[in-house]
Amino acid sequence: MSQDYTTEQTGYFAATRIHLSDKFKAIVGARLASWNRQGVSYGTDQDYGDDDVFIPYAGLLYSLNDSHTIYTSYTEIFKPQNAVDADDNYLDPLTGLNYEIGLKSTYFNDALHTNITYFQTQQENLAVVDPDFVPRPDKLAAYKEADGVESDGYELEVVGQIMDGWKINANYTAFEATAEDSSGTSNTVNTRFPRKIFRLFNTFEYNQFTLGAGISWEGENYTDIKSPLGNVRVEQPAYSLINLMARYQHNEALSVQLNIDNAFDKEYYSQIGFYSQLAYGEPRNISLSLHYKL
């Protein structure tokens, strides 16, 4: 067995809300985290961890009026990682800082909610694929730590009811992530994750029927892989998936629902480069379910 180990994590969390005024509120909290890993991994004894790591959090909220609230937050990052390097050593825990500022709004008597957020993250020890590692039969991939990783982006979200019978759930996220190498050159990291993602799903209710339709879109992404045949760049162009649903509510207890995921049977990769492999995403999937509540 290549790996036989146990990882234990414990934590204590406390937070408090402070009403500075009728419109101005603060949230202050912290987590005390500990973790330990023991066992054997690829022939190497494992027995290490961290005790009582202090992870603070703070946030401020200001109500412009009954419908709009500005907020900002700050939190530190600490997260043990399972990635190993070319020598089968586990990478150090991920650490860093995260900042956010945003605007939350409500419309139509609190029926519809929107959220606009700008975020910035600074990370140390981030696990990224080691492009210099050549896969072996006993080891398909290795990772290395990227320091000075800076990410920034924004998120737009709309959730709720636009009008009677019409509900919407939409989200758009865009970000960039870069790190400087030893020469001071800035490079994009973790390119196998799309930098832009859009999700939209609508449901329409009429009498006992509910119809739903949505789209899931992801921007392009790629991975550079070193193989015995040389360097290879594996790319996934931007793609969209269409999902559909229909439900008939016979009474309060009985309903029947039809779901069609990836309705147009789009062929795409759900992952590229992970352990130097490709994996196709789910093809068209149709399910019919009957629900009965006692």
VOBAMI-343200 format. One record per residue (C-alpha): residue number from 1; x, y, z. Coordinates in Angstrom, 3 decimals. Example, Ala and Ser with C-alpha at 12.3 -4.5 7.8 and 13.67 -1.06 7.14 Angstrom:
// residues 2
(1 (12.300 -4.500 7.800))
(2 (13.670 -1.060 7.140))
END
This chain:
// residues 294
(1 (0.000 0.000 0.000))
(2 (1.501 3.350 -1.075))
(3 (-0.334 5.400 1.536))
(4 (-1.654 4.485 4.968))
(5 (-2.065 7.465 7.237))
(6 (-4.581 9.310 9.356))
(7 (-5.143 13.059 9.376))
(8 (-6.955 14.564 12.359))
(9 (-8.207 18.137 12.444))
(10 (-9.840 20.003 15.315))
(11 (-10.970 23.584 15.629))
(12 (-12.749 26.044 17.875))
(13 (-14.630 29.028 16.511))
(14 (-16.038 32.121 18.176))
(15 (-17.634 35.253 16.756))
(16 (-19.551 38.287 17.962))
(17 (-21.687 40.968 16.340))
(18 (-21.243 44.580 17.412))
(19 (-23.922 47.177 16.654))
(20 (-21.937 50.383 16.303))
(21 (-25.074 52.268 15.225))
(22 (-28.451 51.584 13.636))
(23 (-26.789 51.397 10.208))
(24 (-23.236 50.315 11.056))
(25 (-22.418 46.799 12.300))
(26 (-19.232 44.812 12.828))
(27 (-18.526 41.083 13.002))
(28 (-15.352 39.874 14.701))
(29 (-14.359 36.235 15.017))
(30 (-11.511 33.754 15.080))
(31 (-10.801 30.051 14.720))
(32 (-8.198 28.068 16.642))
(33 (-7.145 25.169 14.420))
(34 (-4.959 22.106 15.015))
(35 (-4.104 19.166 12.781))
(36 (-1.869 16.113 12.846))
(37 (-0.909 13.512 10.239))
(38 (0.437 10.081 11.219))
(39 (1.176 6.962 9.196))
(40 (3.162 5.943 6.135))
(41 (3.107 7.577 2.714))
(42 (5.109 6.057 -0.156))
(43 (7.493 4.426 2.335))
(44 (8.008 7.581 4.421))
(45 (6.844 7.824 8.028))
(46 (4.400 10.684 8.651))
(47 (4.055 12.353 12.036))
(48 (3.686 16.118 11.971))
(49 (1.181 18.949 12.084))
(50 (0.397 22.296 13.718))
(51 (-1.210 23.122 17.049))
(52 (-3.465 26.051 17.934))
(53 (-3.101 28.108 14.766))
(54 (-4.966 31.405 15.286))
(55 (-7.097 32.428 12.268))
(56 (-8.875 35.785 12.724))
(57 (-11.840 37.203 10.795))
(58 (-13.437 40.648 10.720))
(59 (-16.262 42.229 8.766))
(60 (-18.070 45.572 8.529))
(61 (-21.595 46.218 7.217))
(62 (-23.189 49.592 6.503))
(63 (-26.870 49.917 5.522))
(64 (-27.361 52.631 2.915))
(65 (-31.121 52.132 3.190))
(66 (-33.638 49.318 3.622))
(67 (-32.621 47.766 0.285))
(68 (-28.844 48.200 -0.030))
(69 (-25.958 47.242 2.279))
(70 (-22.225 47.733 1.707))
(71 (-19.898 45.221 3.353))
(72 (-16.206 44.438 3.600))
(73 (-14.339 41.569 5.235))
(74 (-10.867 40.345 6.080))
(75 (-9.830 36.804 6.961))
(76 (-6.625 34.833 7.241))
(77 (-6.193 31.466 5.508))
(78 (-4.810 28.228 6.929))
(79 (-5.540 24.903 5.215))
(80 (-3.568 21.601 5.327))
(81 (-2.991 20.119 1.867))
(82 (-2.956 16.545 0.555))
(83 (-0.698 17.267 -2.449))
(84 (2.796 15.691 -2.541))
(85 (5.934 16.776 -4.385))
(86 (8.208 14.765 -6.687))
(87 (9.930 13.228 -3.641))
(88 (6.590 12.144 -2.064))
(89 (6.747 14.829 0.625))
(90 (3.497 16.550 1.566))
(91 (3.361 20.262 0.891))
(92 (3.101 22.692 3.790))
(93 (-0.361 24.021 4.699))
(94 (-1.803 26.750 2.507))
(95 (-1.667 30.159 4.221))
(96 (-2.632 33.669 3.219))
(97 (-5.087 36.561 3.442))
(98 (-8.442 37.253 1.815))
(99 (-10.190 40.616 1.390))
(100 (-13.695 41.302 0.086))
(101 (-15.885 44.324 -0.549))
(102 (-19.380 44.175 -1.916))
(103 (-22.936 45.416 -2.183))
(104 (-25.997 43.382 -1.191))
(105 (-29.397 44.535 -2.429))
(106 (-33.016 43.405 -2.267))
(107 (-35.928 44.200 -4.603))
(108 (-39.649 43.518 -4.948))
(109 (-40.348 43.449 -1.197))
(110 (-37.366 41.192 -0.469))
(111 (-38.349 38.664 -3.174))
(112 (-35.190 39.194 -5.262))
(113 (-31.624 39.397 -3.904))
(114 (-28.464 40.568 -5.680))
(115 (-24.841 40.537 -4.548))
(116 (-21.824 42.207 -6.181))
(117 (-18.440 41.263 -4.698))
(118 (-14.840 42.172 -5.435))
(119 (-12.259 39.893 -3.806))
(120 (-8.483 39.744 -3.484))
(121 (-6.489 36.826 -2.116))
(122 (-2.813 36.433 -1.249))
(123 (-1.557 32.863 -0.800))
(124 (1.633 31.073 0.204))
(125 (2.419 27.377 -0.375))
(126 (-0.358 26.993 -2.956))
(127 (-0.221 23.516 -4.539))
(128 (0.311 23.738 -8.299))
(129 (1.156 20.978 -10.779))
(130 (4.925 20.525 -11.171))
(131 (5.469 20.865 -14.958))
(132 (8.964 19.356 -14.729))
(133 (7.759 16.054 -13.275))
(134 (7.580 13.200 -15.790))
(135 (4.798 10.703 -14.879))
(136 (5.874 7.229 -13.790))
(137 (3.880 3.996 -13.509))
(138 (3.855 4.373 -9.713))
(139 (3.291 8.127 -9.672))
(140 (1.214 10.052 -12.201))
(141 (1.642 13.611 -10.924))
(142 (3.568 15.777 -8.508))
(143 (2.993 19.227 -7.095))
(144 (5.131 22.088 -5.913))
(145 (4.508 25.093 -3.678))
(146 (3.843 28.443 -5.324))
(147 (4.546 31.454 -3.122))
(148 (3.369 35.016 -3.554))
(149 (0.213 33.948 -5.391))
(150 (-2.163 36.872 -5.900))
(151 (-5.739 36.410 -7.057))
(152 (-8.340 39.044 -7.665))
(153 (-11.748 38.986 -9.259))
(154 (-15.425 39.662 -8.862))
(155 (-18.704 37.799 -8.498))
(156 (-22.238 38.770 -9.500))
(157 (-25.221 36.875 -8.080))
(158 (-28.980 37.147 -8.572))
(159 (-31.322 34.865 -6.589))
(160 (-35.056 35.014 -6.007))
(161 (-38.366 35.722 -7.686))
(162 (-38.666 38.189 -10.554))
(163 (-42.461 37.926 -10.748))
(164 (-45.183 35.530 -9.660))
(165 (-44.194 32.030 -10.746))
(166 (-40.788 33.017 -12.192))
(167 (-37.712 32.245 -10.059))
(168 (-34.100 32.772 -11.044))
(169 (-30.684 31.713 -9.762))
(170 (-27.745 33.275 -11.645))
(171 (-24.062 33.619 -10.852))
(172 (-21.045 34.955 -12.765))
(173 (-17.459 34.750 -11.479))
(174 (-14.251 36.019 -13.085))
(175 (-10.754 36.068 -11.584))
(176 (-7.030 36.027 -12.328))
(177 (-4.290 34.251 -10.359))
(178 (-0.564 34.898 -10.792))
(179 (2.701 34.210 -8.979))
(180 (6.244 35.479 -9.438))
(181 (9.041 32.999 -10.159))
(182 (12.635 33.265 -8.914))
(183 (13.484 35.710 -11.721))
(184 (10.644 38.043 -10.772))
(185 (8.514 37.146 -13.797))
(186 (4.766 36.976 -13.172))
(187 (3.156 33.722 -14.345))
(188 (-0.424 32.503 -14.399))
(189 (-1.002 29.574 -11.994))
(190 (-3.501 26.697 -11.822))
(191 (-4.598 27.236 -15.408))
(192 (-6.608 23.984 -15.396))
(193 (-9.360 25.924 -13.609))
(194 (-11.495 28.195 -15.830))
(195 (-11.119 31.907 -15.093))
(196 (-14.723 32.708 -15.998))
(197 (-17.839 30.773 -14.983))
(198 (-21.518 31.554 -15.569))
(199 (-24.521 29.674 -14.166))
(200 (-28.187 30.468 -14.842))
(201 (-31.306 28.486 -13.990))
(202 (-34.930 29.597 -14.269))
(203 (-38.084 27.900 -13.052))
(204 (-41.600 28.776 -14.138))
(205 (-44.607 27.657 -12.079))
(206 (-48.180 27.487 -13.372))
(207 (-50.872 25.724 -11.414))
(208 (-49.485 22.251 -10.671))
(209 (-46.668 22.401 -13.257))
(210 (-43.079 23.644 -12.896))
(211 (-40.758 23.984 -15.892))
(212 (-37.057 24.705 -15.553))
(213 (-34.265 25.615 -17.960))
(214 (-30.678 26.635 -17.363))
(215 (-27.257 27.092 -18.861))
(216 (-23.843 26.352 -17.401))
(217 (-20.902 28.062 -19.156))
(218 (-17.186 27.785 -18.430))
(219 (-14.366 29.713 -20.070))
(220 (-11.322 28.092 -21.613))
(221 (-8.628 26.447 -19.501))
(222 (-5.442 24.503 -20.152))
(223 (-2.620 22.477 -18.576))
(224 (1.022 22.175 -19.640))
(225 (2.254 18.605 -19.172))
(226 (5.742 17.160 -19.511))
(227 (5.698 13.651 -20.958))
(228 (8.325 11.225 -22.306))
(229 (7.377 12.558 -25.756))
(230 (7.987 16.187 -24.784))
(231 (5.974 19.149 -23.529))
(232 (2.255 19.059 -24.302))
(233 (-0.435 21.687 -23.736))
(234 (-3.889 20.211 -23.187))
(235 (-6.699 22.716 -23.755))
(236 (-10.421 22.804 -23.078))
(237 (-12.155 25.533 -25.104))
(238 (-15.068 27.421 -23.563))
(239 (-18.275 25.384 -23.575))
(240 (-21.928 25.509 -22.483))
(241 (-24.277 22.868 -21.105))
(242 (-28.073 23.106 -21.190))
(243 (-30.140 21.517 -18.404))
(244 (-33.930 21.073 -18.387))
(245 (-36.520 19.918 -15.868))
(246 (-40.294 19.467 -15.554))
(247 (-42.326 18.648 -12.440))
(248 (-45.988 17.857 -11.896))
(249 (-47.299 18.290 -8.346))
(250 (-50.357 16.019 -8.179))
(251 (-51.097 16.958 -4.560))
(252 (-49.209 17.935 -1.411))
(253 (-47.817 14.415 -1.059))
(254 (-47.246 13.172 -4.613))
(255 (-45.120 14.644 -7.421))
(256 (-43.273 13.389 -10.490))
(257 (-40.167 15.054 -11.954))
(258 (-38.193 14.746 -15.197))
(259 (-34.577 15.996 -15.422))
(260 (-32.438 16.233 -18.566))
(261 (-28.831 17.207 -17.899))
(262 (-26.549 18.170 -20.801))
(263 (-29.636 18.129 -23.026))
(264 (-27.699 18.574 -26.291))
(265 (-25.125 15.898 -25.371))
(266 (-22.158 18.280 -25.467))
(267 (-18.761 16.523 -25.425))
(268 (-16.273 18.186 -23.083))
(269 (-13.539 17.466 -20.549))
(270 (-14.528 17.753 -16.901))
(271 (-10.834 17.810 -15.978))
(272 (-7.588 18.191 -17.893))
(273 (-4.121 17.447 -16.626))
(274 (-5.164 16.192 -13.180))
(275 (-2.720 13.313 -12.553))
(276 (-1.731 13.826 -16.216))
(277 (-5.073 12.449 -17.348))
(278 (-8.123 13.568 -19.281))
(279 (-11.662 12.851 -18.119))
(280 (-14.771 13.383 -20.201))
(281 (-17.714 15.094 -18.577))
(282 (-21.114 13.492 -18.152))
(283 (-22.996 12.919 -21.429))
(284 (-26.732 13.551 -21.762))
(285 (-28.436 12.153 -18.677))
(286 (-32.196 11.674 -18.327))
(287 (-33.901 10.751 -15.052))
(288 (-37.525 10.374 -14.024))
(289 (-38.382 10.335 -10.324))
(290 (-41.525 9.895 -8.264))
(291 (-41.747 11.590 -4.845))
(292 (-44.236 10.784 -2.132))
(293 (-44.322 12.392 1.315))
(294 (-45.991 10.559 4.154))
END
